[in-house]
Structures are given as structure tokens and as C-alpha cells.
Amino acid sequence: MITEQKNILAYPIEYLKGVGPLRADWLKKELNIFSFNDLLHLFPYRHVDKTKISLIKEIKPETEFIQIAGKLESIEVIGEKRSKRMIAYLKDSSGVVELVWFQGINWIQKYLHEGGSYLVFGRTSVFNNKPQIVHPEIDIFTEQHTQGKPYFEPIYPSTEKLKSKGLNGKQIAKLTQTLLLQIQSQNLEENIPEDVCTKLHLMSRYEAYRNIHFPANVQEYEQALYRLKFEEFFIAQVRLNLIRLQRHKASKGVVFEKVGDYFNNFYNHHLPFELTKAQKNVLRQIRQDTAKGHQMNRLLQGDVGSGKTIVALLCMLLAADNGYQSCIMAPTETLAQQHFNSLSKLLQNTHIQISLLTGSTKNKERKAIIEELKNGNIHFIVGTHALIEDAVQFKNLGFVVVDEQHKFGVAQRAALWKKATTPPHILVMTATPIPRTLAMTAYGDLDYSIMDELPKGRQEITTVQRNEMQRASIMEFIRAEIKKGRQIYVIYPLIEESEKLSYEDLMQGYEEIKGYFPEPEYRISMLHGKMPSEQKEINMKRFVEGTTQIMVSTTVIEVGVDVPNATVMVIESAEKFGLSQLHQLRGRVGRGSEKSFCILLTGSKVSTEARERINIMCQTNNGFIIAEKDLELRGPGDVEGTRQSGALNFKLASIVNDKPLLEKAKEIAEKLLEEDIKMNLAKNLPLKNYLIQQKGKTNWSKIS
């Protein structure tokens, strides 16, 4: 049943009194306001305190806005044409302030009279050491101003075009007042259960909207803000948890009943190092998930070098023990090739058949691989987007690993696990640590595991900042490391606006490095995006095998490349990189037992924000701390992989500044759905109705 609430908030904006077709067109074009609901959610970006009339003597250099009352002593117009301005002097018992207008002078002149009493509000400034208010709001002062109800005036966003059409911030405020009168509390039904509202002392929904727009005082505004922020978090968490719980209860998954010979043989005889506690915990979680008969969807986030690949391999061996095939999908050929090489090496003394399928695979080999996959002779396949092509079919796909998942679209990932009759288990891996608050909102429909422990024998990487003046000493340091038999990365930034400029930068740097390290004494490899895949592979292989000592590259090597002998990472123009990318690049060294170094080479001019990023990198190697800082610096919408996330479209709430509220909303949402997943209890029906009205945002066909 469609309720009145849906009807009234869904009304087109032109139906609101005071709007009409012409104004509606401008509101749509300029502010994306199409409905009553859109206007209700156009929140003021600040409020002006009009609850107090101050004295002129209270104006200080740090005063921003002030409201004063007094008599106009004099009014004069000075200058002509563009330099024309009107100046008036307002006096109260404590002093005099200058009022100035540069526009609308003719109208203001008719309105103001010398000797009249006026209430003035505006932004203060200082001119010739005297207080001044330019283009103040001004009203005739009456006794009602001292007796009337004080209030905070909302300041709404507007545009020059809207202002020219008579829709400035004040007009938008009037329209919002009209809207609030029209919807009233009975038309704005509650969407949070009453017991939750009582427990958290939440304002009613209507009161919250009224007070977020037109509060009488700071306390009312803060209560309204708290209520609406909680609502945003709570509704998002209910949606995400519905998807997750429904998947747990209803989605069938293949059952891994046993741990068999493939797993045990590898674990006991071929595992190259002892697993960390974090790795063992994740394996335990996955073992439990895959034995339940429900499809697993788990996000595995681990810092660079924490050993995610070995965990994925052990899970794939578990799948093989139960008669199922596995695949790993990576975003680039370089990463896919790296996975294939490392897994092949680990599996060389086992009976597991593993293949690689990418865009570069030759037709003859491709056909053979596809045939072997169909008949089940291939246990594991590693590949890129090539894996989701229609021609690629499995005999019995049971386990899917998606690496660096944020580089794949949802449809691409879904295409892969539709290649099995019963949905395979999904392990999504990312080497970019995700702050807990971001994981709860962007990936809240997934179960997630964290690996924040490095394998034994790894030494902490020393990170330092150096500038261009110290280049010669950096080259000497590199020379000393090469003499010890070590290898070096030198990374250049990709210039997003110009592939040509990036290429020129890289080539110039390559020639410079060759000047410091001439052949045949030194050998240098190069990698960049314009290079043919075969050449990339050859150059990478030469570096991996130790034939070349220096790899000059763009960020192509950001993830997945594993050369334990590489001990120095030089990042050129480090100020041009984001925090997450710097951390990923640094993770290419320190993968062996030798001491490793990351040198952040910057230009002479470094912005404050870039300097902060560099300082964080020098202070910590902990990817989770870095991820939190990255979130604080850039905000959730700019963190890689979250731009498309509907769960982050909060208008008021902030996952950075409102962490405790998010935690509370998550806890309450989880408890509510555990007790009543279909939301059929009377207290939960308003929430259910609200979600039904949010078209397309919740898959209710699965719930009911």
C-alpha cells in the first residue's frame, strides 16, 4: 500500500506554493531539486545567529557576523559609475559603525532615512582601522525585535542564475518553510522503530527536519542533526545487513565437507614458511563458511606483504579436496602473471594442474585451456577479464578469488560466479587496507577478515624524504646496495592529463639513471603502459630473475610484483602520489629478509597536504593507520573503489567524524534483523514501509 508520506514527498517541485513551472525549471537545472523530497534534503550549509543584538563596541578583528541596532546618523553617495558607493553611519550607545553599499543603491536610498532606528546584520570587516559592514541586511527596528522569538537563520546554497530569477537563499528558506507547513508531522511518518527512538532520545522525524532547517537555538539544531545522522547510518546498515543476512540464510553454496590430501600434503610438506596467527584465523573463518552450505562472500583485507596469496592458495586446495575448481581474477596481466608464477612455483611438486588465461594468451593455447577447464583437468586457473568471456566454462567451479576487487565492476565480478550451477564461494582480496568505518559502509554486505600481521623474518622498511639537491647521494646509496647484490626500483608518476608527458618523464628519468649506472657494468629494465605486453613480460622477467639490477617504471608495478631481492624503492616526485599509492609502492620492497628502504624524492615546492602525506609515510609502515589518515585527508568519496558506493551517499553523516554513531547504528541494525529479518513485528513495520518506498534500493523480492 502506498502511503500519504510517499505521495507528498514525491510531488514534483512545481506543485509547491510559490514555485510554479518557471522556477521549477531553474531549481532542477541549478540545484537538482525535482521533488518535495529533494527540497527537504537541501540542508542549510550554516545558520546565522539572530538570537542576540550586540553592541557596536563588541566588534573585534576576529568577529565574523554581528547583529546590531541603532540610529542612522548620516547617509551619503560618493563617486560615479563603477566607483559609486553609498555610505551610512549607524550609532548605538557604545560607538559608530560604517555601512557600505556598492549595488542596489537607488532602492536602499529610498528605504533608509537619517535619524531612523534600524536593525542591521552582516559580515564585519575593518577599513582604515574602523569597523565596517558591507551590504548589510537592514530592517526598521521596532520593539517587536526585542520581544519576538529569537532564531537562527538558515543560509542555503544558491547560484547567480537563481539569484537573478529571484531565488536567493532567503527565497529558498521561504519555500522550505512552506514545504514544512504542507507536510506537517502526520505526513512525515517515522522510519525508526519507537523503542530505538526512546532508547537514544531521538527527536521525531518531522521535528528533526524542522529544526535542521529552522532551529530556535543551538541545542535544537544539534538534536536534529544527531537524529538525521543516525537515520542515515541506520537505514544504510539495515540495507547492507539485509543483503548479508539474506545471503547467509537463503543463498545456496557448495559444501566443502573435508580437508583432504591436496591441502594436507601441501600444508605439511610444501608450505614455505610458518603461517601467522592472522593467516590461521582467516583460514579457520573460511573453513567454517565453506562447510555451511551457504555461499561465502568474504572480503580479505591485508597489508602489503601479509601473505594473502598463500591463504587464497590453501582455500583453493580445500576446494580441490572436495572436487571443485578454483580461479583467481586479477585486474592486470602483470598481476595475473605474477600470481601464476608464484603459485606454479609453490605447486611444482604437487599434482595440481594450474593454467593462465589473459588477453595475450595465443588462440591455440586458449582453446586447449578452455577444453581442459570444461572437462575438469585444470584445478586452478589464473586470469584477467578474459575469464569472464562466454567461451570460458568450468566443469564445477567452487571457489573464486577476486584480487584488487575495486578495479572490477560489479557486473564483471557477477559474470564470473554465474559460471556455476550452484554459486561458488567468493574471496575478495585487497592489498589496500580499508578503515573499519569505510568497510562497514562501502562493503557492509560482505563478511570481512583482516590480516595485520607480517610473516616472520620481515624487517620494517625505513622510509625517508629527500629532495632534488640530494640526488647524487641517493645514487651513491643505490650503487652501494647493488654492490651487496641487491636490486632497485625507481618509480615515476603517471600524469593523468597526459600519457605523452608521463612517457617523456619516464624516458628522461631512464636516460638519467643510465648516466649514473652505465652499461655493461649495470643493467636496467623499464616498464610503462605504452609498452607491448610481451615486452613488459620480458623486462619484468629479467628483473625477477636478477638479470637486471634496476627497474625504472611507472606505477604498473604498484601491486603484485614480488622480488624478495629488491631492497630500495625510489619514488620520484613523491608529492604527486596519494597516500594509498605510496604505501602500495613501498610494499614492493621488504619482501625478503634483508633491510629495505623507501626514498621519497620530492621537488622543492611541496604543498601542505602533500607534506602531511610524506610525513605519515615516514612515521609508519602500518597500512591501517595510513588508510585512516587517507580517509581523513581525502574523505570517503575519493578513496579508491568507493566512488560508486551508494552506501556512502550521506548528506549529513560523516564516517570520519561520526564513528561512534556509525558503530551504534550498525549494532542496532544487526540486532533488529537478527530478531526479525522480515520486519513483520508491529514496531518494525514503519521501517519496512519506508524501505519499500525507497525504490530499487532493497531487493525485497528475496525478503518476502
Protein Blocks (a to p, Z undefined) as FASTA:
>chain_A
ZZfklmmmmpcfklpghiammlmmmmmmmnopabfklmmmmccfbdcdfkbccdfklpcf
klmbdcdddddfbdcdedehjlpccddddddfkbccddddfehklmmmmmpcghiacddd
dddddeehiacdehiadddddfklmmmccdddddddddfklmmnopafklmmmmmmmmmm
mnommlmccfbdfklmmmnopacfklmmmmmmmccbfklmmmmmmmmmmmmmmmmmmmmm
mmmmmmmmmmccdddfbacfklmmmmmmmmmbdcdfklmmmmmmmmmmmmnopacddddd
ddehilpmmmmmmmmmmmmmnopacddddfbfklmmmmmmmmmmmmmmccbdcddddfkl
cfklmmmmmmmmmnopambdcddfklmpmklccfbdcbdcdehkllpcfklmmmmmmmpf
bacddddddfbdcdfklmmmmmmmpccdddfbdcehiacdddddddfklmmmmmmmmmmm
mmnopacdddddddfklmklmmmmmmmmmmmmmmmmccfkbccddddfklcfklmmmmmm
mmmnomambdcddfklmgopacfkbcbdcdehkllpcfklmmmmmmmgokambdcddddd
ddfbdcfklmmmmmmmmmpccfklmmmmmmmmnopmlgghilmpmklmcfkbcfklmmmm
mmmmmmmmmmmmmmmmnopafklmmmmmmmmmmghkacfklmZZ
